[in-house]
Amino acid sequence: MKLHLLIVVFLAVATATLAQNTNCDFYPTPFYSDCKIDLTFIIDESVAMGNLDNVDALFRSLQNLATEYAYGGNVQLLLLTISANFTGAGYKTEYRDVCHTLEYFRQRAHVNEFLNASLAYSLVYYEYTLNYDPRNYQRVLVLLTAIDDETQINNALPTADTLRGKHGVQIITVTVGKSTSVYLPKLATEAFVSPTYELDGNLISKISNTSCINRGVTYPTCPPTPTAPYNPSPTPSSPYVNGGDGPLCAANHKKAWLDLIFVIEHSSATFSQWSAITASIMSTVSQLTLSNTLASGHTSRIAVITYDLTGTKLQFNFTAEQTTRNILVALNKAKPLPTLGGKADIAGGLKAAGDYLTANANFRAPGVVLYAATYDDSITNDPITAANGLKTNLIKIATVSCAKSNDVNSFKIDKLASPGLALSVHAPLSQLLWAVSQLNCRCARGWTQLAVGNVSYADCFFYEDASVLQAFALCENTDTDILALANTPARVDFIGQLVLKQSPIDIVSIGLSRTDSSVQWSWQNVYPYSGYPEFAQKVSDTDVYGYLSNSGNNNWELLADDGMTTGRFYVCQRRSGDTDNIVEL
């Protein structure tokens, strides 16, 4: 082990000279300026990569991924390889060093023999380096490999379980050069697949976003996945980040694609706070990519509507030139008069926003940010009814309460928000930008978004009320849609509620199967079955499809059959839209 440590120290010096021809001085502004993690990349340079062109493509992608982070006091990055001639370089605290080291590793792959290598050994060595981890931040391991071999993965699984369980490491696996991955996700807290060796921009954003979710001081992550195919533990476990019930929506606000309306109260209360409200809005707007061109991808349009007790006024519209200066001028002109009363028609403001968004619909997702200091439900228009009307039309609402501390109005205003999107004007800017990004976290019409408590997840569900054999159940888009994963209690409950609400029936097909009795059950032949839900009855050798059966009172049990005997309705799922993923609405 002392020899390995010497190699790490040596490479920290060698990379500066051997990779000096690479231009590593250009460092764009990172997306994640407050991501405090101890990050490690393990990069495949083994024969599993096929050829050196594929290795080069992967390293090009990693140069791009590396620019997502702010180094030093935030991210420190360790670089290791999977190769016959093992390569490692100590923690890097500057982008320039990271860039040069990646280039050195790429060049070294061209010199070394292209041989088989042990994935398990790479994880063992990574565990050894934890003794020299310089800080107590969340440890994140990003494992990028073409190895999806059952023997290799099973050999590496004990070490992966130790890393996740004992050391609290968040393991992100990225299977490259394959359209699906069968075995590698067993090692993962979160798993991704790239059909090519060069990662596309969306996948790079997903990896960086996922790596930063648990940022900060170390705490345990998800429990290791049980490996036994039968008699699994009845204790539910979650394969998702931080033990949640699904994948989280991306939160790259600069890539938002929103038709965003700021709805602002005009009253004596907001007159005294107008400068703070304007500053809050401008801080948010300045971080978005603005354009009113109808075909401009990840861009947003801004409008401003004010409301008082007598009506509403459109202060800035979608067709105006979308610049921060123009928006600031409009907000300054829109300042309320000091003679206004202390009440305003909050329901009227929300309704005006909904009408304007409907009349100006395009590919962007509609969203509302409400700035309110008072709450008046004494008139005919009810704010709750108005907010629910927007939500029914798939318009999410973020609220920013400008009420005084502990004012009862703030609690009433919060109830108008979509799940998790109720904020105070005193909230940090990062929290407000996150809330705005989540306005893009939504499903296409006809699909229902997974929401548990105040968390909306990046999964959309569709209940297909056509009776088919589970072996032949096909979702709308066979490239993106899959049969539903019912692998946590909240997901089972959500699916059950969806079924009972739309077309009540007692049995429904989901995405759990196996090829035969000699292999483990898995979700969509990708994600391992971890024992939840438990099978309510002993499965036979001919049972290869799992389905849910309602035993009463929305109590859904897991049963199994051959998938070729009984026709059932079924539930599909697909990824929701988010800042990284524009969907057809």
N, C-alpha and C positions, 0 to 999 in steps of 0.2 A: 504493500500500500504506500510506503514511503516513496517508491519509484514513481508511482502515479502522481503523487503530489508534486514531485520535481518536474514532471512533464507539464503540469498545469502552469507552474511558475515560469518554465522556459518559454512556453508558447505565448505567454503574456508579453514577452519581449520580442519574440521572433516575428510575430504578425506585423509589427510596425515596419519591418524592413522587407519582408517577402511579399507584402501586398501593397507596396507603396505606389504602384502604378494606378490603383483605383482612385477615382475621384470621390472622396468621402467627406469633402468639406461642405457640400450642399446639404443642409438639414432643414427641411420644411417644418413649419410650426406643427408640433404633435397634436393629435386629437385629444389625448388624455393627459392633461396637465396636472391632474391630482390623483394619479393612479399609483399608489404606494404598494409595490409588490416586489418580492424577490423572484425574478423570472428566469426560467431556463428553457432553452431550445435544445432538443435532441434531434439531430438531423441525419437522415439515412444516406449513407454513402456506400451501401453494400450492393451486392449483385442483384438484390431484389429490385433495384431501381431500373434495371434493364440496360441502360447505357449512360454514357457520360453526358450526353445532351440532356437527358432527363434530370440528372444531378444539377447541371447548370441552370435549367429552368427553375428548379426548386430554390436554388440559392438566389436567383433574381427576385423571386417572390419574397424571400426572407429579408432582402435588402429593403423592400417596400414595407413589409410588416414591421421592421425595426424602427421605421420613421414614425410609427403611431405613438411612441412612448416618449415621455420626458424623463431623462436619466439623471443620475446623481442622487439627490435626496428622495426622489420618487422611485424610479425603477433602477435596479441593478440586475444585469443580465449575465448569465452563465451559459456558455456554448459548449456542447458536447456532440459527438457523432456516433453513429452506428457503423462501424467499419472493422475490417480485419486488423488494421493498424490503428488502434484507438487514438482519437484526438480529443483534447479538451483544452479549454482556456478559461482562466479564472474570471471572477465577476468583473464586468465592465460597467463603468459609471459615466462614460461619455459616448455619444453616438459615433464619433469618429473612430474610436477603438472597436466598437461593435462592427462597423462597416468594414474596416480593414481585416478583422478576424474572420468574418464571413467570407471575404474574398480569399484569404489565405486558405481556409478550409476547402473552398472550391478548387483552388489551384492544386492543393495537396491531393485531392481525389484523383486528379489527372496523372499524378506521379505514382500513387500507390497501386497495388494490384487490386483488381475488381473481384472481390471474393465474398463468400458467405460470411455473415457476422451474427453475433448473438445479441438479440434485443434484450434478453434477460441480463446480460453482463452490463449493458449500458445503464439499466435501471439500478443495478447493484452499485455501480460506480457513482451514480447520482445520489443514492442514499448515503454513500460514504462522504460525499462533498457537503452534506448537510451539517457535518461536524464543523465546517468552516464557513457556514452561512453567517454573513456579517451582521445581520439585523434580525428583528423579530417581526417582520412583516409577513403577510400571507405569501406562502410559497406556491408558485404556479409553474407547472411543467407542461410545456407544449411539445408533444411527441409527433414528429412528422416522418412518416415511413410508408413504404410500399409493402412492408411485411404484414401479411394477413394469414399467416400459416398457423394452423391449430396447435401444433407442437410448440412452436416458438412462443405463442401467446400463453399457453398453459404453463410453460417454463417461467415466464415473466410474471404470471399472475400473483404468486405469493409476495413478491417484492412490491408489486403495485398495490396490493391490499395493505401492506405495511406502510407504504408511503401515504396512502389516503387515510388509514385508520390511526396509526401511531403518530405520524408526523403532520397530519392535517394538510397534505399537499393536494391542491386542485390539479388533476391531470386532464389535459385537453389532448385528445388524439386526433390527428388529421391523416386519414388514409389517402395517399396520393396515387394517381394513375389507375384508379378503379371507380366504377360507377356505384358499387355497393361495398360494404365491409361487413364481414360475418363475425370474425373473432376479435379483432383489435378493440372494438368498443368495450369488451369485457374489462379492459384496463382503465377505462375512462370515467371521469366525473361528467364530462361532456365530450361528445364525439362528432366529428365532421368528416365528410368525404369529398374529395376532389377528383373528378374523372380525368383530369390532366395533371401533369407534374408542375405546371405553373399555376399558382393559385390566383383566382380572379379577385377583383377588387371587393366584391360583396363578401366573399369568404374571408379575406384578410380583415375586413371590418368586423365580421362576426367573431373571429378569433380574438382580436384585440379587445372588443367589447366584453366578451365572456371572461377573458383573463383579468379584467379590472373590476368585475362585479363584487368580488369579496375583498377589495383592496383594504389595506390598513393592518392593524395588529392581528397576528395569527390567531385563528380559532379553528376547531375541527370542521372539516367539510363532510361530504356525504359518506355514509358507511360503505365498506367494500361490498361488491355484489356476490351473493352466495353462488357456489358453483354446482351444487347437487341438483340433478334434474328432478328428483322425486322427494317427497316429504319435506318441502321447503319450510323455512321458518315462517310462522304466521305473522311475524312482526312486519308491518309495511315498511318498505324502504324506497327512497326516491333516487332515480338516476340523474335528476336534474340539478342544476347549479344551486348550491346552498340548501339542498333538501326541499326545493319547491315542487310545484305540481306541473311544470312544463318549462319549455325554453322561454327565456325573457326576450321581450322585444328589444331590438337595437335602439340605441339612444344617441345617435350621431346627429345632433341638431343641425349641423351645417349641411347635412344631406336631406333635410326635411323637404317634403313636397306637399305643402299646405296652402289652402285658401283660409287664411287666418284672420279672424275679426276680433279686435279688441273692443269690448263693450264696456263703457265707462260711465259710472254714475255721475250726474250733475246735481249737486246739492251743496248746502253750506258745509257739510262734512268733507266733501272731496275738494271744495274750494281751498280749504286750509291745507290740504295734502297734495295739491296738484303737482307741485314740483317733484315730490317723491314718486308719485304715480308716473309722471312723464319720464323720470330717470329710470324707473323700473322697466317701463315698456321699451325705452330706447336701448337699455342694456341688453334686453332680449333680442330686439329686432336687429341690432348690429351684429349678432352672432349667427343670423340666418343668411341663406343665399337667396337674394331677392331678384325676382323677374316677373313681369306680367305677360311674357310670351307664352302662348298656350301650349307650346311643344317643348318646353325647357325642363326636362327630367327632374332632377332633385333641386328644385327651386320653389320658393314660396311667394305668394301675393299677400299683401297686407291691406286691410280696411279698418276704419275706426268709426264706431257708432257711439254716440252719447245719448243718454236718456235722462229725463227729469220727470216731474209729476204731470206735465202736460203733453209729452210726446217724445219722439226720438229725432235725431239728426245724423245723417251720413256726413262725417267730417273728412274722410279720406276714403277713396274707392279703389277697386282693383285695377281700373284702367289708367289710373294716374301713374306717372313715372315712379317706379319703385326704388327710391333712394332713401337712405337714412335721413338726409337733410330735409327732403320733402315731408317725410313723416313727422320729423321734429317740428317743422314749421306748422303743420296741421294741428299738432297737439298743443302748441303754444297758442294758436288762434282759438282753439276749442276750450280754453280755460273758462270754467263757469263763473258767473257773476256772484259777488258776495251777498247779493240780496235774495238769492234763491232760498227756498225753505229747506227744512231738514228731512224731507221725504222725496222719494223718486219711484217711478213705476218700473221696478226691476223686471217684472214679467214682460212689459212692453218692450224693454231693451232686448231681452232674449228672443222674443218673437220677431222683432225687426231683423235681428241677425240671421235667424233661420230663414226668413223670407228672402233676404238678400243672397244668402248662400245658395238657396234653391234656384233662384232666378239666374245665377251666374255660375252654374255647375260646369266643371271641366274634369280633367283627369286627376286633379289634385284632391286630397282628402279635406273635407270641410272641418274646421275647428273653431272654437270660441274660447277666448280668455276673458273672463268677467272680472272687472275691478269694481267692487262694491263696498260701501261703508255702512249703509243702512238697509233695512229689510222691511218692506211694506206689503202686507198681505190683507190689508183692510179694504182694498178696493176690489172691483170685480175680477181683475186678472190675478190669478194665483201663480206665484213664482214656481212652485213645484210642478204644476201642470205645464207651464211654459217650458221648463227645463226638460221634462219627460217628453214633450213634443219633439224637441231637438234630438234627443237620444233615440227616439223611435225612428227618426229619419237618419240614423247612423252618424249624427254629429256629436262628437265628444266635447265636453265642457271642462275647462280648468277654471277654478275660481281663485281669486286673490282678495282676501278680506283686508280691507283698510280700516276696519273697526278698531276701537281702542282695545287695549289688552283686557281680556276677560269679559268683553262685551258680549251680551247674549246674541247680538246680531251675527257675530262671526260664526257661531255654531249653526245658525239658520242658513247663512250663505254657503257654508261648507256642504250642506245637504243637496245643493244644486249641482255639485260637481260630479263628473264621472268617477268611477272607483279609483281611489288613490290620488286624485288630482286636485284636492282642496289644499290651498296654501295661504300663507299670510304675506302681507307686503314686507314683513321683516325676514322672510325666508332667504337663505343664501341664493345668489344668482344661479349657481350650479343646479339647485333644486328646481328653480323656475324653468331653466333650460331643459332639464330632464322632463318636466311635466309637459312642456310644449312638444318635445320630441314624441311623447307618448300619444299625442293626438293623431299621429300617423299609425299607431298600433291598433289596427282595425281589420275587420273582415269585409269581403265583398258581400253585397246584398244577397240574402238567402242563407248565408252561413252565420253561425253563432260563435262568438268568441269565448274562449275559456277564461272565466273570471272566478277567482276564489278570494273571498273577502275583498280587500282593496287592491288586489293584484290582477292585472289583465295580462294574460300570457300570449305568446306568439303562435297559438294553435286555434284553428277555426274548425268547427264541426258541422256536418250536414247529415241529416237523418233521411236515408233513402227508403221510402215505404213501398218498395217493390220486393216481392218474395222471390229469392234466388238461392240456389245452393251456395254455401259459403266458399266452396272451392272455386266458384266462377264469379264471385262478387267483384264487380269493377266499379271504381269511383269515376267521377266526371272526367278528370284529367289524369290519365294513367301515368304521365310523366312526373306529376307533382303530388297527387292525392294518394293517400293510403287508407286502409281500414284503421279505425281508431285504436289508439293505445290507451287501455284502461288500467294503467299500472300504478295508480295511487288512489287512496280512498276518495279524495276530492274529485278526481277524474271519473271514477265510477259513478259517484253521486251526480255529477254534472251530466254525464251521458244519460243516466236514468231519468233525470228531470226533463232532458230534451226529448226523449222518447215519449214519456207520459204526457208531455205538454202538446206535442204535435200529432201523434197518432198512437194512442196507448196500445201496447202489445207486451206480452210476457217474456218473449225471447228475442235476442238481437245479436247479430254477428259482429265481432270485433277482430282486431288484427293479431290474434295470438294463434300460433300454429307450430308444427314440427313436421319434418319430412317422414319420419317413422319413429317407432318406439325406442330406437337405439340412440337417438339424439335428444338434446335438450329442447324444451319449449323456448320460443323466442317471439318477440314482437316484430312483425314484418320481416322475419329472417335476418334482422340486424341487431336489435337490442335484446340482451339476455332477459329472460323471465326470472325475476328475483324472488318469487314466492308469493306475490300479491297480485290479484286476489288468490286465496287458496282454492283449490278445487273442492267443491262441496261433496263430490263422490270420487271414489277410486277410478282412475282412468284405465281403460283397456288398451291392449296393444294396437287396436285398430283406430283408436281416437287420435286424430291428428289436427283437429281444429277446436279452439276454445271459443265459447260464446257465453253471454250473460243471460241469466234467467231470473225473472222477478218473482220472489217467493211471497210478495205482499208488502205494502207500505214502502215502496221504493227500496226494498231490501234485495239487492241484486247479488246473485251467487254465480260462481264460475263453474260451468259444466263443459263437457267435451263430447264430440262425436266424430264421424269420419268425413263430415262436410259434403257428403254426396247423397244423403238420404232425406234430410229435412230442409225445406226451403224456409228462409228467414229474411226479415228486413235487416238492414245493416247501417252502421254509422261510419262515415268517412271523415278524415281530417286532412287539413293542409296548413301550410305555414301562413300566418297572417301577413298583412302588409306592415311595414315599419319603415323607419327612415332609410334602411338599406334595401328595401324590397318594395318596389312600386307594383301594386296589383290593380287589375281591372275592377273598378268599383261598380 
